[in-house]
Amino acid sequence: MFIPNTSIFAVSVLMALAAQISAQAMPNGLESREITRRATVAQLAAKQTSKKTVFEACANDDECQQGCCGFKTGKCAGPDVAQTNGSGGCGRGQPKPNCNVATLLGFKNCIAGAKNNNLKDAPIQQSAAFAAQLDGLHFTPSKRENAMENREIARRATIAQLAAKQKSKKTVFEACANDDQCQQGCCGFKTGKCAGPDVAQTNGSGGCGRGQPKPNCNVATLLGFKNCIAGAKNNNLKDAPIQQSAAFAAQLDNLPFKPARRDIVREPVEA
């Protein structure tokens, strides 16, 4: 059978393109790591957005989005440009200039006499992430920052997952027989009504723990409040219902809360 030369050429081109695409394609593991890297860079960079931009007056590197306060000028500058444009490098307020961020981004032209700080420090990592995003540069955060960000993501996700289990329960002022019936894990010891776990210690509710021999301030304790009602006796604060209640109250009132390690393990973050 006769095959025109044009057809043979077209097939050859397609085969070459397919081979090239196949060679360039990332294995799943590498692709996942790259997605994680980009997400971590974005999270770190976001912490710099409220800081000062180039040319604004500054007293130290940490005041600037890109982590560079001109050693001589006292003005925020690009971390690489500052090494050569008369800014005197970065590091205003320090004994010697530095090229911390420029080094992390792969630039080699540190100003004479520069002495870098610990490049794994969080503010420097955040600044490098911001500058990398701003200028389209490659940057891989240190393992420590990756781990810290991943732990924070896991903590937030775990809180959301735990809190979600409380949504169908009773709200404040609704009648209840025990703490587990209430969203915030507090059924007034005296009143038999759901209440805020901290407020219940002082507003006449008699603390939490309706139906128990003694009142408690389980959730209030987990959220850092110290005003437990007299005679209160807490239960095991690592118990799942109490952890869930604390997560719900923390989300509701925008309070810090760190779930027990046991609950972090039991509540894996969905991919």
C-alpha positions as CSV (number, residue, x, y, z in Angstrom):
1,M,0.0,0.0,0.0
2,F,1.3,3.4,-0.9
3,I,1.6,6.0,1.9
4,P,2.3,9.6,0.8
5,N,5.5,11.2,2.1
6,T,3.4,14.0,3.7
7,S,1.5,11.4,5.8
8,I,4.8,9.7,6.9
9,F,6.2,13.1,7.9
10,A,3.0,14.0,9.9
11,V,3.2,10.7,11.8
12,S,6.9,11.2,12.5
13,V,6.2,14.7,13.9
14,L,3.3,13.4,16.1
15,M,5.5,10.6,17.4
16,A,8.3,13.0,18.2
17,L,5.9,15.3,20.0
18,A,4.5,12.4,22.0
19,A,7.9,11.3,23.1
20,Q,8.9,14.9,24.1
21,I,5.7,15.3,26.1
22,S,6.2,11.9,27.8
23,A,9.8,12.8,28.7
24,Q,8.7,16.1,30.1
25,A,5.8,14.8,32.1
26,M,6.4,14.5,35.9
27,P,5.8,11.3,37.7
28,N,2.9,11.5,40.1
29,G,5.1,11.8,43.2
30,L,7.2,14.6,41.7
31,E,4.0,16.4,40.6
32,S,2.5,16.2,44.1
33,R,5.7,17.5,45.6
34,E,5.7,20.4,43.2
35,I,2.1,21.3,44.0
36,T,3.0,21.2,47.7
37,R,6.0,23.4,47.1
38,R,4.0,26.0,45.3
39,A,1.3,26.0,47.9
40,T,3.9,26.4,50.7
41,V,5.5,29.3,48.8
42,A,2.2,31.0,48.5
43,Q,1.4,30.5,52.2
44,L,4.7,31.9,53.3
45,A,4.5,34.8,50.8
46,A,1.0,35.8,52.0
47,K,2.5,36.7,55.4
48,Q,4.5,39.5,53.8
49,T,1.7,41.3,51.9
50,S,1.0,43.8,54.7
51,K,4.6,44.9,54.9
52,K,6.4,47.8,53.2
53,T,7.2,48.0,49.5
54,V,10.3,49.1,47.8
55,F,11.4,52.7,48.4
56,E,9.5,53.0,51.7
57,A,11.5,53.9,54.8
58,C,12.4,51.0,57.1
59,A,14.4,50.3,60.2
60,N,15.2,46.6,59.5
61,D,14.7,43.9,57.0
62,D,11.6,42.4,58.7
63,E,9.6,45.6,57.9
64,C,9.9,45.0,54.1
65,Q,7.9,42.6,51.9
66,Q,11.0,41.3,50.2
67,G,13.0,41.2,53.5
68,C,15.6,43.8,52.5
69,C,16.0,47.2,54.1
70,G,18.9,49.0,52.5
71,F,21.9,48.9,54.8
72,K,22.9,52.4,53.9
73,T,19.7,54.0,52.7
74,G,17.1,52.7,55.2
75,K,14.6,52.1,52.4
76,C,13.1,48.8,51.3
77,A,14.7,47.4,48.2
78,G,14.8,44.3,46.0
79,P,17.1,41.8,47.7
80,D,19.3,41.3,44.6
81,V,19.3,44.9,43.3
82,A,20.3,46.2,46.8
83,Q,23.7,44.5,46.5
84,T,24.7,46.8,43.6
85,N,22.6,49.9,43.4
86,G,24.0,51.9,46.3
87,S,21.7,50.6,49.0
88,G,24.7,48.9,50.6
89,G,23.1,45.5,50.6
90,C,20.3,44.6,53.0
91,G,20.4,44.5,56.8
92,R,19.7,48.1,58.0
93,G,20.3,48.2,61.8
94,Q,22.6,45.2,61.9
95,P,26.4,45.4,62.3
96,K,27.0,44.1,58.8
97,P,25.0,44.0,55.6
98,N,23.5,40.8,54.3
99,C,22.2,39.2,51.1
100,N,20.0,36.7,52.9
101,V,17.1,36.6,50.4
102,A,19.3,37.1,47.3
103,T,21.2,34.0,48.3
104,L,18.1,31.9,48.8
105,L,17.0,32.9,45.3
106,G,20.2,31.9,43.8
107,F,21.9,35.2,43.2
108,K,25.7,35.3,43.7
109,N,26.5,39.1,43.8
110,C,26.5,39.7,47.6
111,I,28.0,43.1,48.5
112,A,31.5,43.0,49.9
113,G,31.6,42.3,53.7
114,A,28.1,40.9,53.7
115,K,27.3,38.3,56.4
116,N,24.2,36.3,56.1
117,N,21.9,35.3,59.0
118,N,20.3,31.9,59.4
119,L,18.6,31.4,56.1
120,K,16.1,29.0,57.6
121,D,14.6,31.6,59.9
122,A,10.9,32.1,59.3
123,P,11.0,35.8,58.3
124,I,13.8,35.2,55.8
125,Q,12.0,32.2,54.3
126,Q,8.8,34.3,54.0
127,S,10.6,37.1,52.3
128,A,12.2,34.8,49.8
129,A,8.8,33.3,49.1
130,F,7.3,36.7,48.5
131,A,10.2,37.8,46.2
132,A,10.1,34.6,44.3
133,Q,6.4,34.9,43.7
134,L,6.8,38.6,42.7
135,D,9.5,38.0,40.1
136,G,8.6,34.5,39.0
137,L,11.7,32.9,40.5
138,H,12.1,29.3,41.7
139,F,12.3,28.9,45.5
140,T,12.1,25.8,47.6
141,P,11.3,26.5,51.3
142,S,13.4,24.9,53.9
143,K,12.2,21.6,55.2
144,R,11.5,23.2,58.6
145,E,9.2,25.8,57.0
146,N,7.5,23.1,54.9
147,A,6.9,21.0,58.1
148,M,5.6,24.0,60.0
149,E,3.2,25.1,57.3
150,N,2.0,21.5,56.8
151,R,1.4,21.2,60.5
152,E,-0.6,24.4,60.6
153,I,-2.7,23.3,57.6
154,A,-3.3,20.0,59.3
155,R,-4.3,21.8,62.5
156,R,-6.8,24.0,60.8
157,A,-8.3,21.2,58.8
158,T,-8.6,19.1,61.9
159,I,-10.4,21.8,63.8
160,A,-12.8,22.2,60.9
161,Q,-13.4,18.5,60.8
162,L,-13.9,18.2,64.5
163,A,-16.2,21.2,64.6
164,A,-18.4,19.9,61.8
165,K,-19.5,17.0,64.0
166,Q,-21.1,19.5,66.4
167,K,-23.3,21.4,63.9
168,S,-26.4,19.3,64.3
169,K,-26.4,19.7,68.1
170,K,-28.3,22.2,70.3
171,T,-27.4,25.9,70.4
172,V,-27.2,28.2,73.4
173,F,-30.4,28.6,75.5
174,E,-31.8,25.3,74.3
175,A,-32.8,22.7,76.9
176,C,-30.3,19.9,77.4
177,A,-29.6,16.9,79.6
178,N,-25.9,16.8,79.3
179,D,-22.9,18.5,77.7
180,D,-22.8,16.2,74.7
181,Q,-26.1,17.5,73.5
182,C,-24.7,21.1,73.0
183,Q,-22.7,22.4,70.1
184,Q,-20.2,24.0,72.5
185,G,-20.1,21.1,74.8
186,C,-21.6,22.9,77.8
187,C,-25.0,22.1,79.3
188,G,-25.5,24.4,82.3
189,F,-25.0,22.4,85.5
190,K,-27.9,24.3,87.3
191,T,-30.0,25.5,84.4
192,G,-30.1,22.5,82.0
193,K,-29.6,24.9,79.1
194,C,-26.8,25.0,76.5
195,A,-24.4,27.8,77.2
196,G,-21.1,29.2,76.1
197,P,-18.4,27.2,77.9
198,D,-16.6,30.2,79.5
199,V,-19.7,32.3,80.2
200,A,-21.3,29.4,82.0
201,Q,-18.7,29.6,84.7
202,T,-19.9,33.0,85.8
203,N,-23.5,33.8,84.6
204,G,-25.5,31.6,86.9
205,S,-25.5,28.5,84.8
206,G,-23.4,26.9,87.5
207,G,-20.6,25.8,85.1
208,C,-21.1,23.0,82.6
209,G,-21.8,19.3,83.2
210,R,-25.6,18.9,83.7
211,G,-26.3,15.4,84.9
212,Q,-22.8,14.8,86.4
213,P,-22.0,14.8,90.1
214,K,-19.9,18.0,89.8
215,P,-19.8,20.8,87.3
216,N,-16.9,21.2,84.8
217,C,-15.1,23.7,82.7
218,N,-13.8,21.2,80.1
219,V,-14.1,23.3,77.0
220,A,-13.2,26.6,78.7
221,T,-10.0,25.1,79.9
222,L,-9.0,23.8,76.4
223,L,-9.6,27.3,75.1
224,G,-7.4,28.9,77.7
225,F,-9.9,30.4,80.1
226,K,-9.0,30.3,83.8
227,N,-12.3,31.2,85.6
228,C,-13.6,27.7,86.4
229,I,-16.5,27.7,88.8
230,A,-15.8,26.7,92.4
231,G,-15.8,22.9,92.8
232,A,-15.5,22.2,89.1
233,K,-13.9,18.9,88.2
234,N,-12.9,18.4,84.6
235,N,-13.2,15.2,82.6
236,N,-10.6,13.7,80.3
237,L,-9.9,16.7,78.0
238,K,-8.7,14.4,75.2
239,D,-12.0,12.7,74.9
240,A,-13.4,13.1,71.4
241,P,-16.7,14.9,72.3
242,I,-14.8,17.5,74.4
243,Q,-12.2,18.0,71.6
244,Q,-15.0,18.4,69.1
245,S,-16.8,20.9,71.3
246,A,-13.7,22.9,71.8
247,A,-13.1,23.0,68.1
248,F,-16.6,24.2,67.4
249,A,-16.3,27.0,70.1
250,A,-12.9,28.0,68.8
251,Q,-14.2,28.3,65.2
252,L,-17.3,30.2,66.4
253,D,-15.5,32.8,68.5
254,N,-12.2,32.8,66.5
255,L,-10.1,31.5,69.4
256,P,-6.9,29.6,69.2
257,F,-7.2,25.8,69.8
258,K,-4.8,23.0,69.3
259,P,-6.5,19.6,69.0
260,A,-5.0,16.7,71.1
261,R,-2.5,14.7,69.1
262,R,-4.8,11.7,69.3
263,D,-7.5,13.6,67.4
264,I,-5.1,14.9,64.9
265,V,-4.1,11.3,64.1
266,R,-7.8,10.2,64.0
267,E,-8.8,13.0,61.7
268,P,-6.5,12.8,58.6
269,V,-6.5,15.7,56.2
270,E,-8.2,14.8,53.0
271,A,-6.1,15.0,49.9
